[in-house]
Amino acid sequence: MTKIGLISDTHSYLDDAVFKHFENVDEIWHAGDFGNIELADQLAAFKPLKGVYGNIDGQDIRQIYPLNFRFKCEQVDVWMTHIGGYPDRYNPAVKPEIYTNPPQLFITGHSHILKVIYDKKISCLHLNPGAAGKQGWQKVRTLMRFSIDGDKIQDLQVIELAK
């Protein structure tokens, strides 16, 4: 079983509570808009970090983290990208592949809107953890935790950070 801490849209702000909420995870996944490389380095020093760059991220982050990251976690095919849209409104840049070669888990950020949507058409779970940073219009900063056990995605928790 792999325990995942999912975060996005930190925009150079890393709440100390993230370390408490992610203390028992095996990996942290960041769905883009880190804001600065120091924040990425802090997370990577705490737990193994997988991530993608977002639209606000500079070349320092883009040299390390890709635009799209497709990988296996246990037996689950995962695709993470910052601006990917969501079921029935996928971004045109990902739409052809998501319909011809769908992952089991599609993770995005960008919107600052927390989403958990199962796309029945392609048998794919879409997760957007919302925004953990202070930039943006969101009223509540959020994170997610979940587990992958073999081919199962389970134990999903939404975490609200202090206002």
PyMOL commands that set and color helices and strands:
alter all, ss='L'
color gray80, all
select helices_A, chain A and resi 17-21+37-46+59-62+95-100
alter helices_A, ss='H'
color red, helices_A
select strands_A, chain A and resi 2-7+27-30+49-51+68-73+76-81+85-86+89-90+105-107+114-119+124-129+142-149+152-160
alter strands_A, ss='S'
color yellow, strands_A
deselect
rebuild
show_as cartoon
